[in-house]
Amino acid sequence: MISFKRALLIAGTLLTFFLFLRSRHKSNDPVLRPLNSPKPTGSFSDNQPNALQDESNPPSPADVAAKSAPSRTTTDSGERYTYKKPKTQVIMGNVKAKPLREQLAYQFPYDPEGKFPAYIWQTWKYAPASGDFGESLRPSEASWSELHPNFVHEVITDNVAVHLIRHLYASVPIVLDAYNSLPLPVLKADFFRYLILLARGGIYSDIDTAALQSAVNWVPQEVPRSSYGLIIGIEADPDRPDWHEWYSRRIQFCQWTIQAKPGHPVLREIVAKITEDTLQMKREGALTKDSKRSVMEFTGPGVWTDTVFDYFNDEEYFDMSTSQGNITWDHFTGIKAAKKVGDVVVLPITSFSPGIQTMGAGEDDDPMAFVKHAFEGSWKPESERHIEEKNLPKW
């Protein structure tokens, strides 16, 4: 039988041997630590992927530079580099003291590699279940659900829109003030589409549009969905000397149909612009139904087009050092296929304006025809609705 003293001696020897082996293992084996481990102030792309790095074989400066290089896209002006500026963490108590754009970025962060939410948003005076909805609108409204059976399709009435925006933007009261201050339904309708897409993402489309193809087909499958966060279409491409008599911009982007991931910088910027302009006019006593400022320039396609082009040429998002000049209308005139600039996909005029028989637009059965717009102008007086093709400029 082993004595107590001998048992203690054996236990001590085994413990010493175990510690010796552990120290040898620790000094000889490389330590694996997370590469690109999550940083509290890092962006989504900063924290992906969580690979393992061998500390005994650190990456070379060339490897680090290659992995941190921004993704590139190609346009007619040469190479442009998507620039993702690091976001600093905002302390909750200080959010309301921040500038409006920082408040919006905090409340509605943008994940460029995230998915497009499966929402379809439309607005109208009445819900589809109401007998007052209007029989002429039912086929076009139903087309969105039929071609997108797995999407949540909501037709938001004017009364519901007020409460929805109040809920989504309760933490940014200055935006609520601007929305409630707009004196015309058309201004609120324009503002609503930007607000809902910034906060929730998905597809917005006017109630007088019909889906011709599923949104899954809008961008070629070979283009990774993680590489873009905004899809827009060309409304007007008037290649004629008197274009300014018909349209406000040489290339005009439509805003009757937009698809976006929530938080996209273009949406953030236009929400901030409209908010600031509205409240400035309110302070000056110029925010009335009789204001001389046109809807086109205040909330419509004019300011929308300007905001998109400003984004394309913003050094905060693009490295301009490799660009051969600004991105302008000339880069989009006459395009027949989708064109990608950074994280924005621009569709040709046929995609959202087929059948207008002008400006090179194809017909409804064109493979690039995705959405049919009836040009009802439902927010307008009856005398100004139903813009027919004969009233559009021809060349």
HELIX and SHEET records of a PDB file:
HELIX    1   1 PHE A    4  ASN A   28  1                                  25    
HELIX    2   2 SER A   45  ASN A   47  5                                   3    
HELIX    3   3 PRO A   61  SER A   68  1                                   8    
HELIX    4   4 MET A   92  ALA A   97  5                                   6    
HELIX    5   5 LEU A  100  GLN A  107  1                                   8    
HELIX    6   6 GLU A  135  LEU A  137  5                                   3    
HELIX    7   7 ARG A  138  LEU A  147  1                                  10    
HELIX    8   8 ASP A  158  LEU A  168  1                                  11    
HELIX    9   9 PRO A  173  SER A  181  1                                   9    
HELIX   10  10 PRO A  185  ARG A  200  1                                  16    
HELIX   11  11 ALA A  215  ASN A  217  5                                   3    
HELIX   12  12 ARG A  225  SER A  227  5                                   3    
HELIX   13  13 TRP A  243  GLU A  245  5                                   3    
HELIX   14  14 PRO A  265  ARG A  283  1                                  19    
HELIX   15  15 VAL A  295  PHE A  298  1                                   4    
HELIX   16  16 PRO A  301  PHE A  312  1                                  12    
HELIX   17  17 MET A  320  THR A  322  5                                   3    
HELIX   18  18 TRP A  329  HIS A  331  5                                   3    
HELIX   19  19 ILE A  349  PHE A  352  1                                   4    
HELIX   20  20 GLU A  382  GLU A  384  5                                   3    
HELIX   21  21 GLU A  389  ASN A  391  5                                   3    
SHEET    1   A 2 LEU A  32  PRO A  34  0                                        
SHEET    2   A 2 LEU A  52  ASP A  54 -1                                        
SHEET    1   B 3 ARG A  72  THR A  75  0                                        
SHEET    2   B 3 GLY A  78  THR A  82 -1                                        
SHEET    3   B 3 PHE A 318  ASP A 319 -1                                        
SHEET    1   C 7 VAL A 152  ILE A 156  0                                        
SHEET    2   C 7 TYR A 119  THR A 123  1                                        
SHEET    3   C 7 GLY A 202  SER A 205  1                                        
SHEET    4   C 7 GLN A 252  ALA A 260 -1                                        
SHEET    5   C 7 LEU A 230  ALA A 236 -1                                        
SHEET    6   C 7 VAL A 344  LEU A 347  1                                        
SHEET    7   C 7 LYS A 339  VAL A 341 -1                                        
SHEET    1   D 2 THR A 209  ALA A 211  0                                        
SHEET    2   D 2 VAL A 371  HIS A 373 -1                                        
END                                                                             
